[in-house]
Amino acid sequence: MFVIDTWQNPGFLYLLLLIPLLIVWYWFREKNSTGEVRFSGLQSFKGAPKNIKARLRHLLFILRILVISLLIIAIARPQSTSSKQNINVEGIDIVLAMDVSGSMLSRDFTPDRIGAAKNIAADFIEHRPNDRIGLVIFSGVAFTQAPLTLDHGMLLQLLKQVHSGMVEDGTAIGDGLATAVARLQDSKAKSKVIILMTDGVNNMGSIDPLSAAEMAKLYGIRVYTIGIGTQGYAPYPVQTPYGVQMQQMKVQIDEALLQKIAQTTGGEYFRATDTPSLKKIFGEINKLEKSKIEVKQFQKKTEKFFPFALLALILFVTEVGLRYLVFRKLP
């Protein structure tokens, strides 16, 4: 009841400085107002019990001081404030299109290309709580691993299950991009994004990558393309009669195609040559695609003077009643 956050008229609180002055005045007045009665001796009064009125004779002044203090506080108008925020989040719909072809097992990334892509994509997802995110994987063919969802826990579980060899081997960039576009074409979000990751050259599929890029542009989808692979050659695990051995394989990424896809859709092309650079690229995309958050704050003030005023009235009535009924002065 007496929780106070602010005062409407705080200047009136300075009147409380008068209370100590009133107490000093009362003390001097009582000291100098003692009546005198002449007796030949005071022996007969020794041991006489003190009257209850004598014990409580300062109660009236205490009540009057309390009434004045409470009235000053009430006039200063104590208030409590409560605030409320309306947060309007405008999320972004994002589809991760990930290449899972055999070449993604190359060890120029830690632990390999597909493992690095999965780990960094998972971190990206965890930092986008307000966005719907979907997952498309492609190799020789493409399919949707997870539709657009805000259930990022489920999405992360499905991402963990991604591995090379899930589908026919190859690199169908056009099919992967077109499948991602299909996931976003009916989206009502103001911002729609595809992050396409591949380490090869389009060599399979039924849809031309540039045609898929034109489809993305038609639906207002930006495509960020990432070429995954070091410069030159990369170690690749090969099964031999003597077990798995590493062989150096040439890195072939169609950078011109990926740049053209990004340029057509208003996105950007990035080249990741190792795990730290891939992580940095996702960080840059995270900054480029920020969700819009609109915060409206409302503040309500509640008057708290009434309890003080009511208590002052009760004490005043009590003081008047005691003054004229209990501590009444005779003329």
Contacts in CASP RR format, 6 or more apart in sequence:
PFRMAT RR
TARGET T0000
AUTHOR 0000-0000-0000
METHOD contacts of the structure
MODEL  1
MFVIDTWQNPGFLYLLLLIPLLIVWYWFREKNSTGEVRFSGLQSFKGAPK
NIKARLRHLLFILRILVISLLIIAIARPQSTSSKQNINVEGIDIVLAMDV
SGSMLSRDFTPDRIGAAKNIAADFIEHRPNDRIGLVIFSGVAFTQAPLTL
DHGMLLQLLKQVHSGMVEDGTAIGDGLATAVARLQDSKAKSKVIILMTDG
VNNMGSIDPLSAAEMAKLYGIRVYTIGIGTQGYAPYPVQTPYGVQMQQMK
VQIDEALLQKIAQTTGGEYFRATDTPSLKKIFGEINKLEKSKIEVKQFQK
KTEKFFPFALLALILFVTEVGLRYLVFRKLP
1 304 0 8 1.000
1 307 0 8 1.000
2 304 0 8 1.000
2 307 0 8 1.000
3 80 0 8 1.000
3 304 0 8 1.000
4 78 0 8 1.000
4 79 0 8 1.000
4 80 0 8 1.000
4 304 0 8 1.000
5 79 0 8 1.000
5 80 0 8 1.000
5 81 0 8 1.000
6 78 0 8 1.000
6 79 0 8 1.000
6 80 0 8 1.000
6 81 0 8 1.000
6 301 0 8 1.000
7 13 0 8 1.000
7 76 0 8 1.000
7 77 0 8 1.000
7 78 0 8 1.000
7 79 0 8 1.000
8 76 0 8 1.000
8 77 0 8 1.000
8 78 0 8 1.000
8 79 0 8 1.000
9 75 0 8 1.000
9 76 0 8 1.000
9 77 0 8 1.000
10 76 0 8 1.000
11 76 0 8 1.000
12 72 0 8 1.000
12 75 0 8 1.000
12 76 0 8 1.000
13 72 0 8 1.000
13 73 0 8 1.000
13 76 0 8 1.000
15 72 0 8 1.000
16 69 0 8 1.000
16 72 0 8 1.000
16 73 0 8 1.000
18 68 0 8 1.000
19 65 0 8 1.000
19 68 0 8 1.000
19 69 0 8 1.000
22 65 0 8 1.000
22 68 0 8 1.000
23 65 0 8 1.000
26 61 0 8 1.000
30 58 0 8 1.000
53 326 0 8 1.000
53 327 0 8 1.000
56 327 0 8 1.000
57 327 0 8 1.000
59 322 0 8 1.000
60 319 0 8 1.000
60 322 0 8 1.000
60 323 0 8 1.000
60 327 0 8 1.000
63 315 0 8 1.000
63 316 0 8 1.000
63 318 0 8 1.000
63 319 0 8 1.000
63 322 0 8 1.000
64 319 0 8 1.000
66 312 0 8 1.000
66 315 0 8 1.000
67 312 0 8 1.000
67 315 0 8 1.000
67 316 0 8 1.000
67 319 0 8 1.000
70 308 0 8 1.000
70 309 0 8 1.000
70 311 0 8 1.000
70 312 0 8 1.000
70 315 0 8 1.000
71 308 0 8 1.000
71 309 0 8 1.000
71 312 0 8 1.000
73 305 0 8 1.000
73 308 0 8 1.000
74 305 0 8 1.000
74 306 0 8 1.000
74 308 0 8 1.000
74 309 0 8 1.000
74 312 0 8 1.000
75 305 0 8 1.000
76 305 0 8 1.000
77 303 0 8 1.000
77 305 0 8 1.000
78 303 0 8 1.000
78 304 0 8 1.000
78 305 0 8 1.000
78 308 0 8 1.000
79 301 0 8 1.000
79 302 0 8 1.000
79 303 0 8 1.000
79 304 0 8 1.000
80 301 0 8 1.000
80 302 0 8 1.000
80 304 0 8 1.000
81 299 0 8 1.000
81 300 0 8 1.000
81 301 0 8 1.000
81 302 0 8 1.000
82 299 0 8 1.000
82 300 0 8 1.000
82 302 0 8 1.000
83 297 0 8 1.000
83 298 0 8 1.000
83 299 0 8 1.000
83 300 0 8 1.000
84 297 0 8 1.000
84 298 0 8 1.000
84 299 0 8 1.000
84 300 0 8 1.000
85 295 0 8 1.000
85 296 0 8 1.000
85 297 0 8 1.000
85 298 0 8 1.000
86 295 0 8 1.000
86 296 0 8 1.000
86 297 0 8 1.000
86 298 0 8 1.000
87 293 0 8 1.000
87 294 0 8 1.000
87 295 0 8 1.000
87 296 0 8 1.000
88 293 0 8 1.000
88 294 0 8 1.000
88 295 0 8 1.000
88 296 0 8 1.000
89 130 0 8 1.000
89 291 0 8 1.000
89 292 0 8 1.000
89 293 0 8 1.000
89 294 0 8 1.000
90 189 0 8 1.000
90 190 0 8 1.000
90 191 0 8 1.000
90 291 0 8 1.000
90 292 0 8 1.000
90 293 0 8 1.000
90 294 0 8 1.000
91 130 0 8 1.000
91 131 0 8 1.000
91 132 0 8 1.000
91 189 0 8 1.000
91 191 0 8 1.000
91 291 0 8 1.000
91 292 0 8 1.000
92 128 0 8 1.000
92 131 0 8 1.000
92 132 0 8 1.000
92 189 0 8 1.000
92 191 0 8 1.000
92 192 0 8 1.000
92 193 0 8 1.000
92 289 0 8 1.000
92 291 0 8 1.000
93 131 0 8 1.000
93 132 0 8 1.000
93 133 0 8 1.000
93 148 0 8 1.000
93 184 0 8 1.000
93 187 0 8 1.000
93 189 0 8 1.000
93 191 0 8 1.000
93 192 0 8 1.000
93 193 0 8 1.000
94 128 0 8 1.000
94 131 0 8 1.000
94 132 0 8 1.000
94 133 0 8 1.000
94 134 0 8 1.000
94 192 0 8 1.000
94 193 0 8 1.000
94 194 0 8 1.000
94 195 0 8 1.000
94 289 0 8 1.000
95 133 0 8 1.000
95 134 0 8 1.000
95 135 0 8 1.000
95 136 0 8 1.000
95 148 0 8 1.000
95 180 0 8 1.000
95 183 0 8 1.000
95 184 0 8 1.000
95 193 0 8 1.000
95 194 0 8 1.000
95 195 0 8 1.000
96 121 0 8 1.000
96 133 0 8 1.000
96 134 0 8 1.000
96 135 0 8 1.000
96 136 0 8 1.000
96 194 0 8 1.000
96 195 0 8 1.000
96 197 0 8 1.000
97 136 0 8 1.000
97 137 0 8 1.000
97 138 0 8 1.000
97 142 0 8 1.000
97 176 0 8 1.000
97 177 0 8 1.000
97 179 0 8 1.000
97 180 0 8 1.000
97 194 0 8 1.000
97 195 0 8 1.000
97 196 0 8 1.000
97 197 0 8 1.000
98 114 0 8 1.000
98 117 0 8 1.000
98 118 0 8 1.000
98 121 0 8 1.000
98 135 0 8 1.000
98 136 0 8 1.000
98 137 0 8 1.000
98 138 0 8 1.000
98 162 0 8 1.000
98 197 0 8 1.000
99 137 0 8 1.000
99 138 0 8 1.000
99 139 0 8 1.000
99 171 0 8 1.000
99 173 0 8 1.000
99 197 0 8 1.000
99 198 0 8 1.000
99 199 0 8 1.000
99 200 0 8 1.000
99 228 0 8 1.000
100 114 0 8 1.000
100 137 0 8 1.000
100 138 0 8 1.000
100 139 0 8 1.000
100 162 0 8 1.000
100 163 0 8 1.000
100 164 0 8 1.000
100 165 0 8 1.000
100 166 0 8 1.000
100 167 0 8 1.000
101 139 0 8 1.000
101 140 0 8 1.000
101 164 0 8 1.000
101 169 0 8 1.000
101 170 0 8 1.000
101 171 0 8 1.000
101 199 0 8 1.000
101 200 0 8 1.000
102 139 0 8 1.000
102 164 0 8 1.000
102 165 0 8 1.000
102 169 0 8 1.000
102 170 0 8 1.000
103 113 0 8 1.000
103 171 0 8 1.000
103 199 0 8 1.000
103 200 0 8 1.000
103 236 0 8 1.000
103 249 0 8 1.000
104 112 0 8 1.000
104 113 0 8 1.000
104 114 0 8 1.000
104 117 0 8 1.000
104 164 0 8 1.000
104 199 0 8 1.000
104 228 0 8 1.000
105 112 0 8 1.000
105 113 0 8 1.000
105 114 0 8 1.000
105 164 0 8 1.000
105 236 0 8 1.000
105 237 0 8 1.000
106 112 0 8 1.000
106 113 0 8 1.000
106 199 0 8 1.000
106 229 0 8 1.000
106 234 0 8 1.000
106 235 0 8 1.000
106 236 0 8 1.000
106 249 0 8 1.000
106 251 0 8 1.000
107 234 0 8 1.000
107 235 0 8 1.000
107 236 0 8 1.000
107 237 0 8 1.000
107 246 0 8 1.000
108 229 0 8 1.000
108 230 0 8 1.000
108 234 0 8 1.000
108 235 0 8 1.000
108 251 0 8 1.000
108 273 0 8 1.000
108 274 0 8 1.000
109 115 0 8 1.000
109 116 0 8 1.000
109 117 0 8 1.000
109 228 0 8 1.000
109 229 0 8 1.000
109 274 0 8 1.000
109 275 0 8 1.000
109 278 0 8 1.000
110 116 0 8 1.000
110 275 0 8 1.000
113 199 0 8 1.000
113 228 0 8 1.000
113 229 0 8 1.000
114 162 0 8 1.000
114 163 0 8 1.000
114 164 0 8 1.000
116 275 0 8 1.000
116 278 0 8 1.000
117 197 0 8 1.000
117 228 0 8 1.000
117 278 0 8 1.000
118 159 0 8 1.000
118 160 0 8 1.000
118 162 0 8 1.000
120 275 0 8 1.000
120 278 0 8 1.000
120 279 0 8 1.000
120 282 0 8 1.000
121 159 0 8 1.000
121 282 0 8 1.000
122 156 0 8 1.000
122 159 0 8 1.000
122 160 0 8 1.000
123 279 0 8 1.000
123 282 0 8 1.000
124 282 0 8 1.000
124 283 0 8 1.000
124 285 0 8 1.000
124 286 0 8 1.000
125 133 0 8 1.000
125 152 0 8 1.000
125 155 0 8 1.000
125 156 0 8 1.000
125 159 0 8 1.000
126 152 0 8 1.000
126 156 0 8 1.000
127 286 0 8 1.000
128 152 0 8 1.000
128 286 0 8 1.000
128 291 0 8 1.000
129 152 0 8 1.000
130 291 0 8 1.000
130 293 0 8 1.000
131 150 0 8 1.000
131 291 0 8 1.000
132 148 0 8 1.000
132 149 0 8 1.000
132 150 0 8 1.000
132 187 0 8 1.000
132 189 0 8 1.000
133 146 0 8 1.000
133 148 0 8 1.000
133 149 0 8 1.000
133 152 0 8 1.000
133 155 0 8 1.000
134 144 0 8 1.000
134 145 0 8 1.000
134 146 0 8 1.000
134 147 0 8 1.000
134 148 0 8 1.000
134 149 0 8 1.000
134 155 0 8 1.000
134 183 0 8 1.000
135 144 0 8 1.000
135 145 0 8 1.000
135 146 0 8 1.000
135 155 0 8 1.000
135 158 0 8 1.000
135 159 0 8 1.000
135 162 0 8 1.000
136 142 0 8 1.000
136 143 0 8 1.000
136 144 0 8 1.000
136 145 0 8 1.000
136 176 0 8 1.000
136 179 0 8 1.000
136 180 0 8 1.000
136 183 0 8 1.000
137 143 0 8 1.000
137 145 0 8 1.000
137 162 0 8 1.000
137 166 0 8 1.000
137 167 0 8 1.000
138 167 0 8 1.000
138 171 0 8 1.000
138 172 0 8 1.000
138 173 0 8 1.000
138 174 0 8 1.000
138 175 0 8 1.000
138 176 0 8 1.000
138 179 0 8 1.000
139 164 0 8 1.000
139 165 0 8 1.000
139 166 0 8 1.000
139 167 0 8 1.000
139 168 0 8 1.000
139 169 0 8 1.000
139 170 0 8 1.000
139 171 0 8 1.000
139 172 0 8 1.000
140 167 0 8 1.000
140 168 0 8 1.000
140 169 0 8 1.000
140 170 0 8 1.000
140 171 0 8 1.000
140 172 0 8 1.000
140 175 0 8 1.000
140 204 0 8 1.000
140 205 0 8 1.000
141 167 0 8 1.000
141 168 0 8 1.000
141 172 0 8 1.000
141 175 0 8 1.000
141 204 0 8 1.000
141 205 0 8 1.000
142 172 0 8 1.000
142 174 0 8 1.000
142 175 0 8 1.000
142 176 0 8 1.000
142 178 0 8 1.000
142 179 0 8 1.000
143 167 0 8 1.000
143 179 0 8 1.000
144 179 0 8 1.000
144 183 0 8 1.000
145 158 0 8 1.000
145 159 0 8 1.000
145 161 0 8 1.000
145 162 0 8 1.000
146 154 0 8 1.000
146 155 0 8 1.000
146 158 0 8 1.000
146 159 0 8 1.000
147 183 0 8 1.000
148 183 0 8 1.000
148 184 0 8 1.000
148 187 0 8 1.000
149 155 0 8 1.000
168 204 0 8 1.000
170 203 0 8 1.000
170 204 0 8 1.000
171 198 0 8 1.000
171 200 0 8 1.000
171 201 0 8 1.000
171 202 0 8 1.000
171 203 0 8 1.000
171 204 0 8 1.000
172 202 0 8 1.000
172 203 0 8 1.000
172 204 0 8 1.000
172 205 0 8 1.000
172 206 0 8 1.000
172 207 0 8 1.000
173 196 0 8 1.000
173 198 0 8 1.000
173 200 0 8 1.000
173 202 0 8 1.000
173 209 0 8 1.000
173 212 0 8 1.000
173 254 0 8 1.000
173 257 0 8 1.000
174 202 0 8 1.000
174 205 0 8 1.000
174 207 0 8 1.000
174 208 0 8 1.000
174 209 0 8 1.000
174 211 0 8 1.000
174 212 0 8 1.000
175 204 0 8 1.000
175 205 0 8 1.000
175 206 0 8 1.000
175 207 0 8 1.000
175 212 0 8 1.000
176 196 0 8 1.000
176 212 0 8 1.000
177 194 0 8 1.000
177 196 0 8 1.000
177 207 0 8 1.000
177 209 0 8 1.000
177 212 0 8 1.000
177 213 0 8 1.000
177 216 0 8 1.000
177 223 0 8 1.000
177 261 0 8 1.000
178 207 0 8 1.000
178 211 0 8 1.000
178 212 0 8 1.000
178 215 0 8 1.000
180 194 0 8 1.000
180 196 0 8 1.000
181 194 0 8 1.000
181 212 0 8 1.000
181 215 0 8 1.000
181 216 0 8 1.000
181 219 0 8 1.000
181 221 0 8 1.000
184 192 0 8 1.000
184 194 0 8 1.000
184 219 0 8 1.000
184 221 0 8 1.000
185 219 0 8 1.000
191 222 0 8 1.000
191 289 0 8 1.000
192 219 0 8 1.000
192 220 0 8 1.000
192 221 0 8 1.000
192 222 0 8 1.000
193 221 0 8 1.000
193 222 0 8 1.000
193 223 0 8 1.000
193 224 0 8 1.000
193 289 0 8 1.000
194 216 0 8 1.000
194 221 0 8 1.000
194 222 0 8 1.000
194 223 0 8 1.000
194 224 0 8 1.000
194 265 0 8 1.000
195 223 0 8 1.000
195 224 0 8 1.000
195 226 0 8 1.000
195 282 0 8 1.000
195 285 0 8 1.000
196 223 0 8 1.000
196 224 0 8 1.000
196 225 0 8 1.000
196 226 0 8 1.000
196 258 0 8 1.000
196 261 0 8 1.000
197 226 0 8 1.000
197 227 0 8 1.000
197 228 0 8 1.000
198 225 0 8 1.000
198 226 0 8 1.000
198 227 0 8 1.000
198 228 0 8 1.000
198 253 0 8 1.000
198 258 0 8 1.000
199 227 0 8 1.000
199 228 0 8 1.000
199 229 0 8 1.000
199 251 0 8 1.000
199 253 0 8 1.000
200 227 0 8 1.000
200 252 0 8 1.000
200 253 0 8 1.000
200 254 0 8 1.000
201 252 0 8 1.000
201 253 0 8 1.000
201 254 0 8 1.000
201 257 0 8 1.000
202 209 0 8 1.000
202 254 0 8 1.000
202 257 0 8 1.000
209 257 0 8 1.000
209 261 0 8 1.000
210 257 0 8 1.000
210 260 0 8 1.000
210 261 0 8 1.000
210 264 0 8 1.000
212 261 0 8 1.000
213 223 0 8 1.000
213 260 0 8 1.000
213 261 0 8 1.000
213 264 0 8 1.000
213 265 0 8 1.000
214 264 0 8 1.000
216 222 0 8 1.000
216 223 0 8 1.000
216 264 0 8 1.000
216 265 0 8 1.000
217 264 0 8 1.000
217 265 0 8 1.000
217 266 0 8 1.000
220 265 0 8 1.000
221 265 0 8 1.000
222 265 0 8 1.000
222 266 0 8 1.000
222 267 0 8 1.000
223 261 0 8 1.000
223 262 0 8 1.000
223 264 0 8 1.000
223 265 0 8 1.000
223 266 0 8 1.000
223 267 0 8 1.000
224 262 0 8 1.000
224 267 0 8 1.000
224 268 0 8 1.000
224 269 0 8 1.000
224 270 0 8 1.000
224 285 0 8 1.000
224 288 0 8 1.000
225 258 0 8 1.000
225 259 0 8 1.000
225 261 0 8 1.000
225 262 0 8 1.000
225 267 0 8 1.000
225 268 0 8 1.000
225 269 0 8 1.000
225 270 0 8 1.000
226 258 0 8 1.000
226 269 0 8 1.000
226 270 0 8 1.000
226 271 0 8 1.000
226 272 0 8 1.000
226 278 0 8 1.000
226 281 0 8 1.000
227 253 0 8 1.000
227 255 0 8 1.000
227 258 0 8 1.000
227 269 0 8 1.000
227 270 0 8 1.000
227 271 0 8 1.000
227 272 0 8 1.000
228 253 0 8 1.000
228 272 0 8 1.000
228 278 0 8 1.000
229 251 0 8 1.000
229 253 0 8 1.000
229 271 0 8 1.000
229 272 0 8 1.000
229 273 0 8 1.000
230 251 0 8 1.000
230 273 0 8 1.000
230 274 0 8 1.000
231 251 0 8 1.000
231 273 0 8 1.000
232 250 0 8 1.000
232 251 0 8 1.000
233 248 0 8 1.000
233 249 0 8 1.000
233 250 0 8 1.000
233 251 0 8 1.000
234 248 0 8 1.000
234 249 0 8 1.000
234 251 0 8 1.000
235 246 0 8 1.000
235 247 0 8 1.000
235 248 0 8 1.000
235 249 0 8 1.000
236 246 0 8 1.000
236 247 0 8 1.000
236 248 0 8 1.000
236 249 0 8 1.000
237 244 0 8 1.000
237 245 0 8 1.000
237 246 0 8 1.000
238 244 0 8 1.000
238 245 0 8 1.000
238 246 0 8 1.000
238 247 0 8 1.000
253 271 0 8 1.000
255 269 0 8 1.000
255 271 0 8 1.000
258 269 0 8 1.000
259 269 0 8 1.000
261 269 0 8 1.000
262 268 0 8 1.000
262 269 0 8 1.000
263 269 0 8 1.000
268 288 0 8 1.000
270 281 0 8 1.000
270 284 0 8 1.000
270 285 0 8 1.000
271 277 0 8 1.000
272 278 0 8 1.000
272 281 0 8 1.000
END
